[in-house]
């Protein structure tokens, strides 16, 4: 039988390796930005075209490379970061695997110009699918300048599975923000298709967060700062009133490297317990500084997952740090009675004489005496010791068999709707727990979820506006301005036409701001900017709707933001109207999640339960 195992061609092996490192244009941006930081750059420029599919251009003023190093940088497993196995446990740089440039060059056309500081000439290297086309001296600025063109040009299947430009661009923004937030001491600029997205000057961390996400974040940040022998915790958390219904800006960094860690996320979330409404998430920018030998970052190709040697201790320290920050700034009680509290010990002055504690003994007390004798002895004892013990006899007279009457606190009575209200055709209808509408039908008892039902009604109404072109907008007396992050602003520009059809009358207002001139006529009377933020967050983060078209997702998002919620009291007229409108829908029985909007308890089922 002939041998069948053989070595893969180098080009194929490189493309397989590229599949682990280069998943989309954002992966290229991340690797190249990190290379620039490792090179000691103080100013980094990023330019992309067509969400990185056509061009990714990064230039820096770092140390640059020699001619030999430039050529070696495109070889697999070639790196200047590690030389022996032990170095893997003391990594302080961003990159170390030696696969970034080799993987990128395997699936793109790469052009690199680099010149070392003080060198007369630089080096030009042109790679086309791992094949070196040009290698020569050139005149270029100090530092490194890399152009990545036509990503996945030689792997059409990979290119086919890329998402729309808007989605891919938002992934690039995410990677850019993660790198920029770890290095406020570096100046960054970012342009997309010739338009400036970010211009981040050198600053401190708080200023970097504000420059990245908007001025409104400045007043929402609460500093966290805790130093221990195991780990140092620093950064910022958001005030509870800045929490969102979906996961917003939540960042963990370990030794200036962005990481994902659900265990540590739970530590932060538990610190916010009883401070946030149900279903809301806080924002946080948490930086962990730890001995590199206590972590392993070499467990995932993207290096975003880290294994901590003492994860439980870090969890406890992080939880306590966040709780302390919330308490220190009077956001929550600083004392947690469920936790052990250390008592500060004041050191004695130098050369002070130490005396053992004195113990006073009541020699007259007889534990075997009668109750009257014990009380008499104790009365004299306490009267001599302190006047603070007055009334002790009254306390002692309360035995375990006596009842102590405690006045109950007054409870505010919340008005409830009448339990039964006559409707058309003589059918009663009532609201159950301010969440469900119940009414009689021929086959039994009908129970309707008021939130799901109203969401279904609004969804079909808003989605029909895309077909008819009829938009129902209510103009605001005073327009409101909303400032978005770069990613959200790009998303808005992509969807602004569809959003206007829903009834939001919005216009660009300079920078990354939009002015809200009108809102959907069915929208509840509330802050227009808050309504729009909720709508946008709902659209971005509703994972159940990702398989649907943008218009369907937008219709569901606005329906979710404006529908009647559980807990809202409805009048008889409102309940009748909701029931009628629900059964006028094309699909009245199910919500967008596939869960039912209603349920019928049949007469036979009721009789069976009641016996």
Residue pairs with C-beta under 8 A, 6 or more apart in sequence:
8 16
10 130
11 106
11 129
11 130
11 131
13 76
14 76
14 102
14 103
14 105
14 106
14 130
15 106
15 107
15 154
15 155
17 76
17 99
17 102
17 103
17 106
18 102
18 103
18 104
18 106
18 107
19 158
20 99
20 103
20 301
21 27
21 31
21 97
21 99
21 100
21 103
21 104
21 301
21 302
22 28
22 31
22 103
22 104
22 107
22 151
23 302
24 52
24 162
24 163
24 168
24 171
25 48
25 51
25 52
25 53
25 56
25 151
25 162
25 168
25 171
25 172
26 52
26 168
26 171
26 172
26 174
26 175
27 175
27 302
28 52
28 56
28 104
28 108
28 148
28 151
29 46
29 48
29 52
29 56
29 58
29 172
29 175
29 176
30 175
30 178
30 179
30 302
31 95
31 100
31 101
31 103
31 104
32 56
32 58
32 100
32 104
32 146
32 148
33 44
33 46
33 58
33 175
33 176
33 179
34 94
34 95
34 100
34 179
35 94
35 95
35 100
35 101
35 144
36 44
36 58
36 60
36 62
36 144
37 44
37 94
37 179
37 183
37 186
38 62
38 81
38 93
38 94
38 95
39 60
39 62
39 63
39 64
39 143
39 144
40 62
40 63
41 60
41 61
41 62
41 143
41 186
42 61
42 185
42 186
42 187
42 202
43 60
43 61
43 186
43 187
43 188
44 58
44 59
44 60
44 186
44 187
44 188
44 189
45 57
45 58
45 59
45 60
45 188
45 189
45 190
46 56
46 57
46 58
46 176
46 188
46 189
46 190
46 191
47 55
47 56
47 57
47 58
47 190
47 191
47 192
48 55
48 56
48 57
48 169
48 172
48 191
48 192
48 193
49 55
49 192
49 193
50 165
50 193
51 165
51 166
51 168
51 169
51 172
51 192
52 148
52 151
52 168
52 169
52 172
53 150
53 151
53 152
53 159
53 162
53 165
53 168
54 149
54 150
55 147
55 148
55 149
56 147
56 148
56 151
57 145
57 146
57 147
57 148
58 145
58 146
59 141
59 143
59 144
59 145
59 146
60 143
60 144
60 145
61 141
61 142
61 143
62 143
62 144
63 116
63 117
63 143
64 114
64 115
64 116
64 117
64 119
64 122
64 142
64 143
64 144
65 73
65 114
65 116
65 123
65 144
66 116
66 119
66 123
67 123
67 137
69 80
70 112
70 114
70 123
70 125
71 123
71 125
71 132
71 135
72 78
73 101
74 101
74 102
74 105
74 110
74 125
74 127
74 130
74 132
75 98
75 102
76 98
76 99
76 102
77 97
77 98
77 99
77 102
78 98
78 102
79 95
79 96
79 97
79 98
81 87
81 91
81 93
81 95
81 96
81 98
82 88
82 91
82 96
87 96
88 96
88 298
89 292
89 293
89 296
90 292
90 293
91 292
91 297
91 298
92 255
92 292
94 257
94 303
96 298
97 298
97 301
97 303
99 301
101 110
101 112
102 130
104 110
104 148
105 127
105 129
105 130
106 129
106 130
107 129
107 151
107 152
107 153
107 154
107 155
107 158
108 129
108 148
108 149
108 150
108 151
108 152
108 153
109 126
109 127
109 128
109 129
109 148
109 149
109 150
109 153
110 125
110 126
110 127
110 128
110 146
110 147
110 148
110 149
111 124
111 125
111 126
111 127
111 146
111 147
111 149
112 123
112 124
112 125
112 126
112 127
112 144
112 145
112 146
112 147
113 122
113 123
113 124
113 138
113 140
113 144
113 145
113 146
114 122
114 123
114 140
114 143
114 144
114 145
115 121
115 122
115 123
115 140
115 141
115 142
115 143
116 122
116 142
117 142
118 142
119 142
121 137
121 138
121 139
122 137
122 138
122 139
122 140
122 141
123 135
123 136
123 137
123 138
124 134
124 135
124 136
124 137
124 138
124 140
125 132
125 134
125 135
126 132
126 133
126 134
126 135
127 133
129 153
129 154
151 159
152 158
152 159
152 162
153 159
162 168
166 490
166 491
166 494
166 495
169 192
169 487
169 490
170 487
170 490
170 491
173 197
173 485
173 486
173 487
173 490
174 487
176 188
176 190
176 198
177 212
177 487
178 251
178 258
179 188
179 258
180 186
180 188
180 198
180 200
180 208
180 212
181 205
181 208
181 209
181 212
181 251
181 253
181 258
181 285
182 253
182 256
182 257
182 258
182 287
183 256
184 202
184 203
184 204
184 205
184 207
184 208
185 202
186 202
187 200
187 201
187 202
188 198
188 199
188 200
189 196
189 198
189 199
189 200
190 196
190 197
190 198
190 199
190 486
191 197
192 490
197 486
197 490
198 211
198 212
198 486
200 208
200 211
200 212
201 211
203 211
205 235
205 236
205 285
205 287
206 218
206 221
206 223
206 236
209 217
209 221
209 236
209 285
210 217
210 218
212 485
212 486
213 249
213 485
214 483
214 484
214 485
214 512
215 483
216 483
220 238
220 239
220 242
220 283
221 236
221 237
221 238
221 239
221 285
222 236
222 237
222 238
222 239
222 325
222 326
222 329
222 331
223 234
223 235
223 236
223 325
224 233
224 234
224 235
224 236
224 237
224 286
224 321
224 322
224 325
225 233
225 234
225 321
225 325
226 232
226 233
226 234
226 317
226 320
226 321
226 324
227 233
228 317
230 290
230 294
230 310
230 313
230 314
230 317
231 288
231 289
231 290
231 313
231 314
231 317
231 318
232 288
232 289
232 290
233 286
233 287
233 288
233 317
233 318
233 321
234 286
234 287
234 289
235 253
235 284
235 285
235 286
235 287
236 284
236 285
237 268
237 282
237 283
237 284
237 285
237 286
237 322
237 325
237 326
238 249
238 282
238 283
238 284
239 331
240 272
240 275
240 276
240 282
240 331
242 282
242 283
243 272
243 276
243 277
243 280
243 281
243 282
243 283
244 280
244 281
244 283
244 533
244 537
245 279
245 280
245 281
245 534
245 537
245 538
246 281
246 537
246 538
246 540
246 541
246 542
247 281
247 541
248 281
248 283
248 537
249 283
249 284
249 285
250 265
250 281
250 282
250 283
250 284
251 258
251 284
251 285
251 286
252 258
252 259
252 260
252 261
252 264
252 265
252 286
252 288
253 259
253 285
253 286
253 287
253 288
254 288
254 290
254 295
254 297
254 306
255 288
255 289
255 290
255 292
255 295
256 287
257 297
257 303
257 306
258 304
259 304
259 305
259 306
260 304
260 305
261 305
261 306
263 311
263 315
264 286
264 314
264 315
264 318
266 315
267 315
267 316
267 318
267 319
267 322
268 282
268 284
268 286
268 318
268 319
268 322
269 281
269 282
270 319
271 319
271 322
271 323
271 326
272 282
272 322
272 326
274 332
275 326
275 331
275 332
276 282
284 322
286 318
288 314
288 318
290 308
290 314
294 308
294 309
294 310
295 306
295 307
295 308
295 309
296 306
296 307
296 309
297 303
297 306
299 305
299 306
299 307
308 314
320 339
323 332
323 334
323 336
324 334
326 332
327 333
327 334
327 335
328 334
335 341
348 354
360 385
362 377
362 381
364 377
364 380
364 381
365 374
365 377
365 378
365 381
366 373
366 374
366 377
367 374
369 377
375 393
375 396
378 392
379 392
379 393
382 389
382 392
383 389
398 404
415 569
416 434
416 569
417 430
417 431
417 569
417 570
417 571
417 572
418 430
418 572
419 430
420 428
420 429
420 430
421 428
421 429
421 430
421 572
421 575
422 428
423 429
423 439
423 572
423 576
424 576
427 439
427 440
428 439
428 440
429 437
429 438
429 439
429 572
429 575
429 576
429 579
430 437
430 438
430 439
430 575
431 437
431 438
431 450
431 569
431 570
431 575
432 438
432 447
434 566
434 567
434 568
434 569
435 449
435 450
435 451
435 566
435 567
436 447
436 448
436 449
436 450
437 447
437 448
437 450
437 453
437 570
437 575
437 578
437 579
438 445
438 446
438 447
438 448
439 445
439 446
439 448
439 579
440 446
441 600
443 600
443 602
443 603
444 600
444 601
444 602
444 603
444 605
444 606
445 600
445 601
445 606
446 598
446 599
446 600
447 598
447 599
447 600
447 601
448 578
448 579
448 582
448 597
448 598
449 591
449 596
449 597
449 598
450 564
450 566
450 568
450 570
450 575
450 578
451 563
451 564
451 565
451 566
452 591
452 595
452 596
452 597
453 578
453 579
453 582
453 588
453 597
453 598
454 563
454 564
454 578
455 556
455 559
455 560
455 563
455 591
455 592
456 559
456 582
456 585
456 587
456 588
456 590
456 591
456 592
456 597
457 563
457 578
457 581
457 582
457 585
458 522
458 558
458 559
458 562
458 563
459 555
459 556
459 559
459 592
460 585
460 586
460 587
461 522
462 502
462 503
462 520
462 554
462 555
462 558
462 559
463 551
463 552
463 555
465 471
465 472
465 501
465 502
465 503
466 498
466 501
466 551
466 555
469 501
471 500
471 501
471 502
471 503
472 503
472 520
472 521
472 522
473 503
473 504
473 505
473 518
473 519
473 520
473 521
474 503
474 518
474 519
474 520
474 521
474 523
475 505
475 517
475 518
476 516
476 517
476 518
476 519
476 528
479 515
479 516
479 517
480 515
480 516
480 527
480 528
480 529
481 509
481 513
481 514
481 515
481 516
481 529
482 513
482 514
482 515
482 516
482 529
482 532
482 533
483 511
483 512
483 513
484 492
484 512
484 513
484 514
484 536
485 512
486 512
488 512
488 536
488 540
489 512
489 514
491 536
491 540
492 499
492 506
492 514
492 536
493 508
495 550
495 554
496 506
498 550
498 551
498 554
499 506
499 554
500 506
502 520
502 554
502 555
502 558
503 518
503 519
503 520
503 521
503 522
503 523
503 558
504 516
504 518
504 519
504 520
504 532
504 535
505 516
505 517
505 518
505 519
506 514
506 515
506 516
506 517
506 532
507 514
507 515
507 517
508 514
508 515
509 515
516 528
516 529
516 532
519 528
519 531
519 532
520 558
520 562
522 562
523 531
523 561
523 562
524 531
524 562
531 561
531 562
534 561
535 557
535 558
535 561
536 557
538 556
538 557
538 560
538 561
539 553
539 554
539 557
542 553
542 556
542 557
542 560
544 592
544 593
545 552
545 553
545 556
545 557
545 592
546 553
548 556
556 592
564 570
564 578
570 578
582 588
582 597
582 598
588 597
588 598
589 596
589 597
589 598
590 596
590 597
591 597
